[in-house]
Amino acid sequence: MASPKSRMIFRIMLVTLLLLLLFYIGRPLYWKFSATVYEIRNNKQTFRQGLSQIVIQGQKSLGWFSAPV
């Protein structure tokens, strides 16, 4: 079995890695979504149009592209 000290170090490293991952993925998404919401408010779009625009912008920023229908 691993020693308590090595388990604690592993947990700290895991939490640090998770926080870095959230920071580097979450921050660009937050800015993209906030800019999209600002644009939706200025264009006075309906809720459905705005929601679909948010989904499309999220897919683009994460690299998820769906095939055109």
Predicted model as a PDB file, atoms N, CA, C, CB and O in Angstrom, pLDDT in the B-factor column:
MODEL        1                                                                  
ATOM      1  N   MET A   1       0.835  -1.183   0.000  1.00 66.00           N  
ATOM      2  CA  MET A   1       0.000   0.000   0.000  1.00 66.00           C  
ATOM      3  C   MET A   1       0.879   1.245   0.000  1.00 66.00           C  
ATOM      4  CB  MET A   1      -0.949  -0.002   1.211  1.00 66.00           C  
ATOM      5  O   MET A   1       2.016   1.234   0.470  1.00 66.00           O  
ATOM      6  N   ALA A   2       0.317   2.306  -0.538  1.00 76.00           N  
ATOM      7  CA  ALA A   2       1.039   3.578  -0.575  1.00 76.00           C  
ATOM      8  C   ALA A   2       0.995   4.248   0.796  1.00 76.00           C  
ATOM      9  CB  ALA A   2       0.440   4.515  -1.652  1.00 76.00           C  
ATOM     10  O   ALA A   2       0.058   4.066   1.573  1.00 76.00           O  
ATOM     11  N   SER A   3       2.007   5.003   1.058  1.00 90.00           N  
ATOM     12  CA  SER A   3       2.060   5.703   2.341  1.00 90.00           C  
ATOM     13  C   SER A   3       1.054   6.867   2.333  1.00 90.00           C  
ATOM     14  CB  SER A   3       3.508   6.224   2.626  1.00 90.00           C  
ATOM     15  O   SER A   3       0.691   7.367   1.269  1.00 90.00           O  
ATOM     16  N   PRO A   4       0.612   7.287   3.508  1.00 89.00           N  
ATOM     17  CA  PRO A   4      -0.330   8.414   3.581  1.00 89.00           C  
ATOM     18  C   PRO A   4       0.217   9.696   2.945  1.00 89.00           C  
ATOM     19  CB  PRO A   4      -0.690   8.686   5.030  1.00 89.00           C  
ATOM     20  O   PRO A   4      -0.534  10.483   2.369  1.00 89.00           O  
ATOM     21  N   LYS A   5       1.526   9.894   3.057  1.00 91.00           N  
ATOM     22  CA  LYS A   5       2.131  11.090   2.474  1.00 91.00           C  
ATOM     23  C   LYS A   5       2.043  11.064   0.949  1.00 91.00           C  
ATOM     24  CB  LYS A   5       3.594  11.215   2.914  1.00 91.00           C  
ATOM     25  O   LYS A   5       1.721  12.080   0.333  1.00 91.00           O  
ATOM     26  N   SER A   6       2.322   9.925   0.340  1.00 91.00           N  
ATOM     27  CA  SER A   6       2.266   9.833  -1.117  1.00 91.00           C  
ATOM     28  C   SER A   6       0.822   9.956  -1.620  1.00 91.00           C  
ATOM     29  CB  SER A   6       2.884   8.505  -1.591  1.00 91.00           C  
ATOM     30  O   SER A   6       0.587  10.521  -2.688  1.00 91.00           O  
ATOM     31  N   ARG A   7      -0.146   9.431  -0.856  1.00 92.00           N  
ATOM     32  CA  ARG A   7      -1.550   9.589  -1.237  1.00 92.00           C  
ATOM     33  C   ARG A   7      -1.963  11.053  -1.184  1.00 92.00           C  
ATOM     34  CB  ARG A   7      -2.455   8.753  -0.324  1.00 92.00           C  
ATOM     35  O   ARG A   7      -2.702  11.518  -2.052  1.00 92.00           O  
ATOM     36  N   MET A   8      -1.502  11.773  -0.188  1.00 93.00           N  
ATOM     37  CA  MET A   8      -1.834  13.191  -0.056  1.00 93.00           C  
ATOM     38  C   MET A   8      -1.227  13.988  -1.212  1.00 93.00           C  
ATOM     39  CB  MET A   8      -1.335  13.742   1.300  1.00 93.00           C  
ATOM     40  O   MET A   8      -1.882  14.865  -1.775  1.00 93.00           O  
ATOM     41  N   ILE A   9       0.014  13.685  -1.560  1.00 93.00           N  
ATOM     42  CA  ILE A   9       0.672  14.365  -2.682  1.00 93.00           C  
ATOM     43  C   ILE A   9      -0.078  14.074  -3.982  1.00 93.00           C  
ATOM     44  CB  ILE A   9       2.156  13.919  -2.803  1.00 93.00           C  
ATOM     45  O   ILE A   9      -0.285  14.972  -4.798  1.00 93.00           O  
ATOM     46  N   PHE A  10      -0.480  12.832  -4.169  1.00 94.00           N  
ATOM     47  CA  PHE A  10      -1.233  12.468  -5.368  1.00 94.00           C  
ATOM     48  C   PHE A  10      -2.549  13.241  -5.442  1.00 94.00           C  
ATOM     49  CB  PHE A  10      -1.505  10.956  -5.391  1.00 94.00           C  
ATOM     50  O   PHE A  10      -2.918  13.736  -6.507  1.00 94.00           O  
ATOM     51  N   ARG A  11      -3.252  13.348  -4.328  1.00 94.00           N  
ATOM     52  CA  ARG A  11      -4.523  14.072  -4.307  1.00 94.00           C  
ATOM     53  C   ARG A  11      -4.317  15.558  -4.595  1.00 94.00           C  
ATOM     54  CB  ARG A  11      -5.216  13.892  -2.952  1.00 94.00           C  
ATOM     55  O   ARG A  11      -5.108  16.166  -5.316  1.00 94.00           O  
ATOM     56  N   ILE A  12      -3.267  16.137  -4.039  1.00 95.00           N  
ATOM     57  CA  ILE A  12      -2.985  17.547  -4.296  1.00 95.00           C  
ATOM     58  C   ILE A  12      -2.665  17.764  -5.769  1.00 95.00           C  
ATOM     59  CB  ILE A  12      -1.821  18.036  -3.419  1.00 95.00           C  
ATOM     60  O   ILE A  12      -3.132  18.733  -6.368  1.00 95.00           O  
ATOM     61  N   MET A  13      -1.881  16.880  -6.351  1.00 95.00           N  
ATOM     62  CA  MET A  13      -1.555  16.989  -7.778  1.00 95.00           C  
ATOM     63  C   MET A  13      -2.799  16.824  -8.640  1.00 95.00           C  
ATOM     64  CB  MET A  13      -0.505  15.944  -8.170  1.00 95.00           C  
ATOM     65  O   MET A  13      -2.957  17.525  -9.638  1.00 95.00           O  
ATOM     66  N   LEU A  14      -3.678  15.908  -8.266  1.00 96.00           N  
ATOM     67  CA  LEU A  14      -4.906  15.677  -9.015  1.00 96.00           C  
ATOM     68  C   LEU A  14      -5.823  16.898  -8.961  1.00 96.00           C  
ATOM     69  CB  LEU A  14      -5.633  14.448  -8.472  1.00 96.00           C  
ATOM     70  O   LEU A  14      -6.392  17.292  -9.979  1.00 96.00           O  
ATOM     71  N   VAL A  15      -5.967  17.489  -7.797  1.00 95.00           N  
ATOM     72  CA  VAL A  15      -6.798  18.689  -7.653  1.00 95.00           C  
ATOM     73  C   VAL A  15      -6.191  19.847  -8.440  1.00 95.00           C  
ATOM     74  CB  VAL A  15      -6.952  19.074  -6.160  1.00 95.00           C  
ATOM     75  O   VAL A  15      -6.916  20.604  -9.086  1.00 95.00           O  
ATOM     76  N   THR A  16      -4.877  19.990  -8.391  1.00 95.00           N  
ATOM     77  CA  THR A  16      -4.211  21.051  -9.145  1.00 95.00           C  
ATOM     78  C   THR A  16      -4.422  20.873 -10.637  1.00 95.00           C  
ATOM     79  CB  THR A  16      -2.718  21.078  -8.828  1.00 95.00           C  
ATOM     80  O   THR A  16      -4.706  21.840 -11.344  1.00 95.00           O  
ATOM     81  N   LEU A  17      -4.289  19.667 -11.114  1.00 94.00           N  
ATOM     82  CA  LEU A  17      -4.513  19.383 -12.529  1.00 94.00           C  
ATOM     83  C   LEU A  17      -5.957  19.675 -12.925  1.00 94.00           C  
ATOM     84  CB  LEU A  17      -4.166  17.925 -12.841  1.00 94.00           C  
ATOM     85  O   LEU A  17      -6.202  20.232 -13.994  1.00 94.00           O  
ATOM     86  N   LEU A  18      -6.890  19.316 -12.095  1.00 93.00           N  
ATOM     87  CA  LEU A  18      -8.303  19.572 -12.365  1.00 93.00           C  
ATOM     88  C   LEU A  18      -8.582  21.074 -12.416  1.00 93.00           C  
ATOM     89  CB  LEU A  18      -9.183  18.903 -11.294  1.00 93.00           C  
ATOM     90  O   LEU A  18      -9.316  21.537 -13.289  1.00 93.00           O  
ATOM     91  N   LEU A  19      -8.004  21.836 -11.492  1.00 91.00           N  
ATOM     92  CA  LEU A  19      -8.198  23.281 -11.489  1.00 91.00           C  
ATOM     93  C   LEU A  19      -7.591  23.935 -12.732  1.00 91.00           C  
ATOM     94  CB  LEU A  19      -7.589  23.887 -10.231  1.00 91.00           C  
ATOM     95  O   LEU A  19      -8.189  24.839 -13.316  1.00 91.00           O  
ATOM     96  N   LEU A  20      -6.418  23.481 -13.127  1.00 89.00           N  
ATOM     97  CA  LEU A  20      -5.811  24.011 -14.348  1.00 89.00           C  
ATOM     98  C   LEU A  20      -6.655  23.692 -15.576  1.00 89.00           C  
ATOM     99  CB  LEU A  20      -4.403  23.449 -14.526  1.00 89.00           C  
ATOM    100  O   LEU A  20      -6.827  24.535 -16.457  1.00 89.00           O  
ATOM    101  N   LEU A  21      -7.172  22.489 -15.628  1.00 86.00           N  
ATOM    102  CA  LEU A  21      -8.025  22.084 -16.745  1.00 86.00           C  
ATOM    103  C   LEU A  21      -9.283  22.937 -16.793  1.00 86.00           C  
ATOM    104  CB  LEU A  21      -8.395  20.598 -16.635  1.00 86.00           C  
ATOM    105  O   LEU A  21      -9.672  23.404 -17.863  1.00 86.00           O  
ATOM    106  N   LEU A  22      -9.917  23.143 -15.659  1.00 85.00           N  
ATOM    107  CA  LEU A  22     -11.108  23.988 -15.615  1.00 85.00           C  
ATOM    108  C   LEU A  22     -10.788  25.420 -16.029  1.00 85.00           C  
ATOM    109  CB  LEU A  22     -11.716  23.973 -14.216  1.00 85.00           C  
ATOM    110  O   LEU A  22     -11.579  26.057 -16.725  1.00 85.00           O  
ATOM    111  N   PHE A  23      -9.640  25.924 -15.607  1.00 84.00           N  
ATOM    112  CA  PHE A  23      -9.247  27.289 -15.949  1.00 84.00           C  
ATOM    113  C   PHE A  23      -9.033  27.440 -17.453  1.00 84.00           C  
ATOM    114  CB  PHE A  23      -7.974  27.681 -15.195  1.00 84.00           C  
ATOM    115  O   PHE A  23      -9.538  28.384 -18.060  1.00 84.00           O  
ATOM    116  N   TYR A  24      -8.285  26.513 -18.058  1.00 82.00           N  
ATOM    117  CA  TYR A  24      -7.955  26.649 -19.470  1.00 82.00           C  
ATOM    118  C   TYR A  24      -9.098  26.297 -20.402  1.00 82.00           C  
ATOM    119  CB  TYR A  24      -6.787  25.798 -19.791  1.00 82.00           C  
ATOM    120  O   TYR A  24      -9.102  26.741 -21.550  1.00 82.00           O  
ATOM    121  N   ILE A  25     -10.061  25.519 -19.953  1.00 78.00           N  
ATOM    122  CA  ILE A  25     -11.230  25.224 -20.771  1.00 78.00           C  
ATOM    123  C   ILE A  25     -12.373  26.177 -20.433  1.00 78.00           C  
ATOM    124  CB  ILE A  25     -11.672  23.766 -20.573  1.00 78.00           C  
ATOM    125  O   ILE A  25     -13.061  26.668 -21.329  1.00 78.00           O  
ATOM    126  N   GLY A  26     -12.572  26.435 -19.163  1.00 77.00           N  
ATOM    127  CA  GLY A  26     -13.707  27.238 -18.737  1.00 77.00           C  
ATOM    128  C   GLY A  26     -13.594  28.708 -19.055  1.00 77.00           C  
ATOM    129  O   GLY A  26     -14.593  29.345 -19.390  1.00 77.00           O  
ATOM    130  N   ARG A  27     -12.400  29.264 -18.959  1.00 79.00           N  
ATOM    131  CA  ARG A  27     -12.232  30.703 -19.178  1.00 79.00           C  
ATOM    132  C   ARG A  27     -12.567  31.119 -20.610  1.00 79.00           C  
ATOM    133  CB  ARG A  27     -10.808  31.113 -18.849  1.00 79.00           C  
ATOM    134  O   ARG A  27     -13.323  32.075 -20.787  1.00 79.00           O  
ATOM    135  N   PRO A  28     -12.043  30.451 -21.642  1.00 75.00           N  
ATOM    136  CA  PRO A  28     -12.422  30.847 -23.006  1.00 75.00           C  
ATOM    137  C   PRO A  28     -13.912  30.636 -23.277  1.00 75.00           C  
ATOM    138  CB  PRO A  28     -11.602  30.062 -24.026  1.00 75.00           C  
ATOM    139  O   PRO A  28     -14.539  31.427 -23.982  1.00 75.00           O  
ATOM    140  N   LEU A  29     -14.475  29.561 -22.711  1.00 75.00           N  
ATOM    141  CA  LEU A  29     -15.903  29.335 -22.905  1.00 75.00           C  
ATOM    142  C   LEU A  29     -16.724  30.428 -22.244  1.00 75.00           C  
ATOM    143  CB  LEU A  29     -16.307  27.972 -22.355  1.00 75.00           C  
ATOM    144  O   LEU A  29     -17.727  30.880 -22.798  1.00 75.00           O  
ATOM    145  N   TYR A  30     -16.303  30.853 -21.062  1.00 78.00           N  
ATOM    146  CA  TYR A  30     -17.026  31.928 -20.378  1.00 78.00           C  
ATOM    147  C   TYR A  30     -17.021  33.199 -21.225  1.00 78.00           C  
ATOM    148  CB  TYR A  30     -16.401  32.206 -18.994  1.00 78.00           C  
ATOM    149  O   TYR A  30     -18.059  33.841 -21.387  1.00 78.00           O  
ATOM    150  N   TRP A  31     -15.865  33.563 -21.762  1.00 76.00           N  
ATOM    151  CA  TRP A  31     -15.790  34.781 -22.568  1.00 76.00           C  
ATOM    152  C   TRP A  31     -16.591  34.651 -23.848  1.00 76.00           C  
ATOM    153  CB  TRP A  31     -14.344  35.112 -22.897  1.00 76.00           C  
ATOM    154  O   TRP A  31     -17.224  35.610 -24.289  1.00 76.00           O  
ATOM    155  N   LYS A  32     -16.568  33.471 -24.445  1.00 75.00           N  
ATOM    156  CA  LYS A  32     -17.335  33.258 -25.677  1.00 75.00           C  
ATOM    157  C   LYS A  32     -18.829  33.362 -25.392  1.00 75.00           C  
ATOM    158  CB  LYS A  32     -17.002  31.881 -26.299  1.00 75.00           C  
ATOM    159  O   LYS A  32     -19.567  33.999 -26.144  1.00 75.00           O  
ATOM    160  N   PHE A  33     -19.273  32.734 -24.304  1.00 75.00           N  
ATOM    161  CA  PHE A  33     -20.699  32.765 -23.979  1.00 75.00           C  
ATOM    162  C   PHE A  33     -21.147  34.161 -23.563  1.00 75.00           C  
ATOM    163  CB  PHE A  33     -21.009  31.767 -22.869  1.00 75.00           C  
ATOM    164  O   PHE A  33     -22.239  34.593 -23.933  1.00 75.00           O  
ATOM    165  N   SER A  34     -20.324  34.868 -22.801  1.00 78.00           N  
ATOM    166  CA  SER A  34     -20.728  36.208 -22.384  1.00 78.00           C  
ATOM    167  C   SER A  34     -20.795  37.152 -23.585  1.00 78.00           C  
ATOM    168  CB  SER A  34     -19.754  36.757 -21.328  1.00 78.00           C  
ATOM    169  O   SER A  34     -21.681  38.004 -23.645  1.00 78.00           O  
ATOM    170  N   ALA A  35     -19.882  37.016 -24.530  1.00 76.00           N  
ATOM    171  CA  ALA A  35     -19.931  37.834 -25.748  1.00 76.00           C  
ATOM    172  C   ALA A  35     -21.159  37.485 -26.575  1.00 76.00           C  
ATOM    173  CB  ALA A  35     -18.654  37.638 -26.588  1.00 76.00           C  
ATOM    174  O   ALA A  35     -21.786  38.369 -27.158  1.00 76.00           O  
ATOM    175  N   THR A  36     -21.508  36.200 -26.629  1.00 73.00           N  
ATOM    176  CA  THR A  36     -22.692  35.780 -27.377  1.00 73.00           C  
ATOM    177  C   THR A  36     -23.957  36.308 -26.727  1.00 73.00           C  
ATOM    178  CB  THR A  36     -22.752  34.256 -27.478  1.00 73.00           C  
ATOM    179  O   THR A  36     -24.865  36.763 -27.424  1.00 73.00           O  
ATOM    180  N   VAL A  37     -24.033  36.256 -25.410  1.00 75.00           N  
ATOM    181  CA  VAL A  37     -25.200  36.782 -24.704  1.00 75.00           C  
ATOM    182  C   VAL A  37     -25.319  38.281 -24.928  1.00 75.00           C  
ATOM    183  CB  VAL A  37     -25.113  36.473 -23.200  1.00 75.00           C  
ATOM    184  O   VAL A  37     -26.421  38.789 -25.136  1.00 75.00           O  
ATOM    185  N   TYR A  38     -24.209  38.987 -24.887  1.00 76.00           N  
ATOM    186  CA  TYR A  38     -24.219  40.430 -25.148  1.00 76.00           C  
ATOM    187  C   TYR A  38     -24.732  40.717 -26.558  1.00 76.00           C  
ATOM    188  CB  TYR A  38     -22.805  41.024 -24.965  1.00 76.00           C  
ATOM    189  O   TYR A  38     -25.530  41.631 -26.765  1.00 76.00           O  
ATOM    190  N   GLU A  39     -24.269  39.930 -27.515  1.00 75.00           N  
ATOM    191  CA  GLU A  39     -24.697  40.103 -28.901  1.00 75.00           C  
ATOM    192  C   GLU A  39     -26.183  39.807 -29.058  1.00 75.00           C  
ATOM    193  CB  GLU A  39     -23.882  39.201 -29.827  1.00 75.00           C  
ATOM    194  O   GLU A  39     -26.879  40.496 -29.804  1.00 75.00           O  
ATOM    195  N   ILE A  40     -26.671  38.788 -28.359  1.00 71.00           N  
ATOM    196  CA  ILE A  40     -28.093  38.425 -28.428  1.00 71.00           C  
ATOM    197  C   ILE A  40     -28.939  39.561 -27.859  1.00 71.00           C  
ATOM    198  CB  ILE A  40     -28.370  37.099 -27.655  1.00 71.00           C  
ATOM    199  O   ILE A  40     -29.971  39.910 -28.431  1.00 71.00           O  
ATOM    200  N   ARG A  41     -28.513  40.133 -26.749  1.00 74.00           N  
ATOM    201  CA  ARG A  41     -29.267  41.235 -26.142  1.00 74.00           C  
ATOM    202  C   ARG A  41     -29.300  42.446 -27.064  1.00 74.00           C  
ATOM    203  CB  ARG A  41     -28.658  41.623 -24.787  1.00 74.00           C  
ATOM    204  O   ARG A  41     -30.334  43.105 -27.178  1.00 74.00           O  
ATOM    205  N   ASN A  42     -28.198  42.747 -27.717  1.00 76.00           N  
ATOM    206  CA  ASN A  42     -28.161  43.907 -28.607  1.00 76.00           C  
ATOM    207  C   ASN A  42     -28.987  43.697 -29.861  1.00 76.00           C  
ATOM    208  CB  ASN A  42     -26.737  44.222 -28.988  1.00 76.00           C  
ATOM    209  O   ASN A  42     -29.552  44.651 -30.396  1.00 76.00           O  
ATOM    210  N   ASN A  43     -29.066  42.466 -30.336  1.00 73.00           N  
ATOM    211  CA  ASN A  43     -29.821  42.177 -31.561  1.00 73.00           C  
ATOM    212  C   ASN A  43     -31.287  41.895 -31.280  1.00 73.00           C  
ATOM    213  CB  ASN A  43     -29.208  40.994 -32.286  1.00 73.00           C  
ATOM    214  O   ASN A  43     -32.073  41.725 -32.212  1.00 73.00           O  
ATOM    215  N   LYS A  44     -31.669  41.844 -30.003  1.00 70.00           N  
ATOM    216  CA  LYS A  44     -33.056  41.599 -29.601  1.00 70.00           C  
ATOM    217  C   LYS A  44     -33.606  40.310 -30.217  1.00 70.00           C  
ATOM    218  CB  LYS A  44     -33.936  42.784 -30.004  1.00 70.00           C  
ATOM    219  O   LYS A  44     -34.715  40.289 -30.753  1.00 70.00           O  
ATOM    220  N   GLN A  45     -32.828  39.252 -30.134  1.00 65.00           N  
ATOM    221  CA  GLN A  45     -33.250  37.970 -30.686  1.00 65.00           C  
ATOM    222  C   GLN A  45     -34.223  37.293 -29.731  1.00 65.00           C  
ATOM    223  CB  GLN A  45     -32.032  37.060 -30.956  1.00 65.00           C  
ATOM    224  O   GLN A  45     -34.290  37.625 -28.548  1.00 65.00           O  
ATOM    225  N   THR A  46     -34.969  36.344 -30.264  1.00 69.00           N  
ATOM    226  CA  THR A  46     -35.861  35.557 -29.421  1.00 69.00           C  
ATOM    227  C   THR A  46     -35.030  34.579 -28.598  1.00 69.00           C  
ATOM    228  CB  THR A  46     -36.919  34.802 -30.277  1.00 69.00           C  
ATOM    229  O   THR A  46     -33.851  34.365 -28.879  1.00 69.00           O  
ATOM    230  N   PHE A  47     -35.644  33.997 -27.595  1.00 67.00           N  
ATOM    231  CA  PHE A  47     -34.947  33.058 -26.725  1.00 67.00           C  
ATOM    232  C   PHE A  47     -34.435  31.862 -27.524  1.00 67.00           C  
ATOM    233  CB  PHE A  47     -35.871  32.586 -25.594  1.00 67.00           C  
ATOM    234  O   PHE A  47     -33.306  31.417 -27.321  1.00 67.00           O  
ATOM    235  N   ARG A  48     -35.254  31.347 -28.424  1.00 73.00           N  
ATOM    236  CA  ARG A  48     -34.870  30.163 -29.204  1.00 73.00           C  
ATOM    237  C   ARG A  48     -33.680  30.473 -30.117  1.00 73.00           C  
ATOM    238  CB  ARG A  48     -36.065  29.660 -30.045  1.00 73.00           C  
ATOM    239  O   ARG A  48     -32.749  29.673 -30.213  1.00 73.00           O  
ATOM    240  N   GLN A  49     -33.706  31.610 -30.774  1.00 73.00           N  
ATOM    241  CA  GLN A  49     -32.593  32.000 -31.643  1.00 73.00           C  
ATOM    242  C   GLN A  49     -31.318  32.196 -30.827  1.00 73.00           C  
ATOM    243  CB  GLN A  49     -32.935  33.289 -32.415  1.00 73.00           C  
ATOM    244  O   GLN A  49     -30.234  31.781 -31.237  1.00 73.00           O  
ATOM    245  N   GLY A  50     -31.464  32.831 -29.673  1.00 72.00           N  
ATOM    246  CA  GLY A  50     -30.304  33.079 -28.834  1.00 72.00           C  
ATOM    247  C   GLY A  50     -29.702  31.804 -28.295  1.00 72.00           C  
ATOM    248  O   GLY A  50     -28.481  31.658 -28.253  1.00 72.00           O  
ATOM    249  N   LEU A  51     -30.562  30.865 -27.877  1.00 75.00           N  
ATOM    250  CA  LEU A  51     -30.079  29.582 -27.346  1.00 75.00           C  
ATOM    251  C   LEU A  51     -29.347  28.791 -28.424  1.00 75.00           C  
ATOM    252  CB  LEU A  51     -31.251  28.750 -26.787  1.00 75.00           C  
ATOM    253  O   LEU A  51     -28.295  28.209 -28.161  1.00 75.00           O  
ATOM    254  N   SER A  52     -29.895  28.768 -29.629  1.00 78.00           N  
ATOM    255  CA  SER A  52     -29.217  28.038 -30.701  1.00 78.00           C  
ATOM    256  C   SER A  52     -27.882  28.693 -31.049  1.00 78.00           C  
ATOM    257  CB  SER A  52     -30.110  27.966 -31.949  1.00 78.00           C  
ATOM    258  O   SER A  52     -26.926  28.002 -31.400  1.00 78.00           O  
ATOM    259  N   GLN A  53     -27.813  30.024 -30.952  1.00 75.00           N  
ATOM    260  CA  GLN A  53     -26.552  30.706 -31.227  1.00 75.00           C  
ATOM    261  C   GLN A  53     -25.513  30.374 -30.158  1.00 75.00           C  
ATOM    262  CB  GLN A  53     -26.769  32.225 -31.305  1.00 75.00           C  
ATOM    263  O   GLN A  53     -24.337  30.193 -30.473  1.00 75.00           O  
ATOM    264  N   ILE A  54     -25.938  30.293 -28.899  1.00 74.00           N  
ATOM    265  CA  ILE A  54     -25.012  29.924 -27.827  1.00 74.00           C  
ATOM    266  C   ILE A  54     -24.482  28.518 -28.052  1.00 74.00           C  
ATOM    267  CB  ILE A  54     -25.700  30.023 -26.452  1.00 74.00           C  
ATOM    268  O   ILE A  54     -23.287  28.276 -27.880  1.00 74.00           O  
ATOM    269  N   VAL A  55     -25.348  27.588 -28.431  1.00 78.00           N  
ATOM    270  CA  VAL A  55     -24.927  26.197 -28.675  1.00 78.00           C  
ATOM    271  C   VAL A  55     -23.941  26.135 -29.834  1.00 78.00           C  
ATOM    272  CB  VAL A  55     -26.152  25.297 -28.972  1.00 78.00           C  
ATOM    273  O   VAL A  55     -22.934  25.431 -29.757  1.00 78.00           O  
ATOM    274  N   ILE A  56     -24.223  26.862 -30.895  1.00 78.00           N  
ATOM    275  CA  ILE A  56     -23.329  26.855 -32.061  1.00 78.00           C  
ATOM    276  C   ILE A  56     -21.966  27.442 -31.701  1.00 78.00           C  
ATOM    277  CB  ILE A  56     -23.954  27.648 -33.229  1.00 78.00           C  
ATOM    278  O   ILE A  56     -20.937  26.894 -32.095  1.00 78.00           O  
ATOM    279  N   GLN A  57     -21.947  28.554 -30.955  1.00 74.00           N  
ATOM    280  CA  GLN A  57     -20.673  29.159 -30.558  1.00 74.00           C  
ATOM    281  C   GLN A  57     -19.877  28.233 -29.640  1.00 74.00           C  
ATOM    282  CB  GLN A  57     -20.918  30.499 -29.861  1.00 74.00           C  
ATOM    283  O   GLN A  57     -18.651  28.162 -29.730  1.00 74.00           O  
ATOM    284  N   GLY A  58     -20.585  27.524 -28.754  1.00 72.00           N  
ATOM    285  CA  GLY A  58     -19.900  26.563 -27.887  1.00 72.00           C  
ATOM    286  C   GLY A  58     -19.287  25.423 -28.673  1.00 72.00           C  
ATOM    287  O   GLY A  58     -18.170  24.990 -28.389  1.00 72.00           O  
ATOM    288  N   GLN A  59     -20.025  24.935 -29.668  1.00 75.00           N  
ATOM    289  CA  GLN A  59     -19.504  23.858 -30.504  1.00 75.00           C  
ATOM    290  C   GLN A  59     -18.281  24.316 -31.281  1.00 75.00           C  
ATOM    291  CB  GLN A  59     -20.580  23.359 -31.465  1.00 75.00           C  
ATOM    292  O   GLN A  59     -17.311  23.570 -31.418  1.00 75.00           O  
ATOM    293  N   LYS A  60     -18.327  25.535 -31.787  1.00 75.00           N  
ATOM    294  CA  LYS A  60     -17.179  26.056 -32.541  1.00 75.00           C  
ATOM    295  C   LYS A  60     -15.954  26.208 -31.645  1.00 75.00           C  
ATOM    296  CB  LYS A  60     -17.529  27.407 -33.183  1.00 75.00           C  
ATOM    297  O   LYS A  60     -14.842  25.861 -32.043  1.00 75.00           O  
ATOM    298  N   SER A  61     -16.160  26.731 -30.430  1.00 70.00           N  
ATOM    299  CA  SER A  61     -15.007  26.986 -29.572  1.00 70.00           C  
ATOM    300  C   SER A  61     -14.390  25.699 -29.040  1.00 70.00           C  
ATOM    301  CB  SER A  61     -15.409  27.876 -28.415  1.00 70.00           C  
ATOM    302  O   SER A  61     -13.199  25.667 -28.731  1.00 70.00           O  
ATOM    303  N   LEU A  62     -15.183  24.641 -28.930  1.00 67.00           N  
ATOM    304  CA  LEU A  62     -14.644  23.358 -28.475  1.00 67.00           C  
ATOM    305  C   LEU A  62     -14.204  22.470 -29.632  1.00 67.00           C  
ATOM    306  CB  LEU A  62     -15.677  22.630 -27.640  1.00 67.00           C  
ATOM    307  O   LEU A  62     -13.595  21.422 -29.420  1.00 67.00           O  
ATOM    308  N   GLY A  63     -14.513  22.890 -30.854  1.00 66.00           N  
ATOM    309  CA  GLY A  63     -14.113  22.096 -32.015  1.00 66.00           C  
ATOM    310  C   GLY A  63     -15.112  21.010 -32.369  1.00 66.00           C  
ATOM    311  O   GLY A  63     -14.778  20.076 -33.098  1.00 66.00           O  
ATOM    312  N   TRP A  64     -16.356  21.119 -31.852  1.00 61.00           N  
ATOM    313  CA  TRP A  64     -17.383  20.139 -32.197  1.00 61.00           C  
ATOM    314  C   TRP A  64     -18.187  20.710 -33.350  1.00 61.00           C  
ATOM    315  CB  TRP A  64     -18.303  19.802 -30.969  1.00 61.00           C  
ATOM    316  O   TRP A  64     -18.865  21.727 -33.206  1.00 61.00           O  
ATOM    317  N   PHE A  65     -18.109  20.059 -34.473  1.00 59.00           N  
ATOM    318  CA  PHE A  65     -18.861  20.510 -35.634  1.00 59.00           C  
ATOM    319  C   PHE A  65     -19.810  19.401 -36.044  1.00 59.00           C  
ATOM    320  CB  PHE A  65     -17.917  20.904 -36.807  1.00 59.00           C  
ATOM    321  O   PHE A  65     -19.406  18.254 -36.231  1.00 59.00           O  
ATOM    322  N   SER A  66     -21.063  19.757 -36.179  1.00 57.00           N  
ATOM    323  CA  SER A  66     -22.031  18.767 -36.633  1.00 57.00           C  
ATOM    324  C   SER A  66     -22.196  18.910 -38.141  1.00 57.00           C  
ATOM    325  CB  SER A  66     -23.400  18.933 -35.899  1.00 57.00           C  
ATOM    326  O   SER A  66     -21.978  19.984 -38.703  1.00 57.00           O  
ATOM    327  N   ALA A  67     -22.578  17.828 -38.776  1.00 51.00           N  
ATOM    328  CA  ALA A  67     -22.761  17.837 -40.223  1.00 51.00           C  
ATOM    329  C   ALA A  67     -23.986  18.674 -40.562  1.00 51.00           C  
ATOM    330  CB  ALA A  67     -22.906  16.392 -40.779  1.00 51.00           C  
ATOM    331  O   ALA A  67     -24.986  18.613 -39.847  1.00 51.00           O  
ATOM    332  N   PRO A  68     -23.930  19.456 -41.639  1.00 56.00           N  
ATOM    333  CA  PRO A  68     -25.097  20.252 -42.021  1.00 56.00           C  
ATOM    334  C   PRO A  68     -26.252  19.348 -42.413  1.00 56.00           C  
ATOM    335  CB  PRO A  68     -24.753  21.202 -43.176  1.00 56.00           C  
ATOM    336  O   PRO A  68     -26.071  18.289 -43.013  1.00 56.00           O  
ATOM    337  N   VAL A  69     -27.430  19.797 -42.056  1.00 46.00           N  
ATOM    338  CA  VAL A  69     -28.634  18.990 -42.318  1.00 46.00           C  
ATOM    339  C   VAL A  69     -29.264  19.416 -43.594  1.00 46.00           C  
ATOM    340  CB  VAL A  69     -29.643  19.102 -41.182  1.00 46.00           C  
ATOM    341  O   VAL A  69     -30.287  18.860 -43.993  1.00 46.00           O  
TER     342      VAL A  69                                                      
ENDMDL                                                                          
END                                                                             
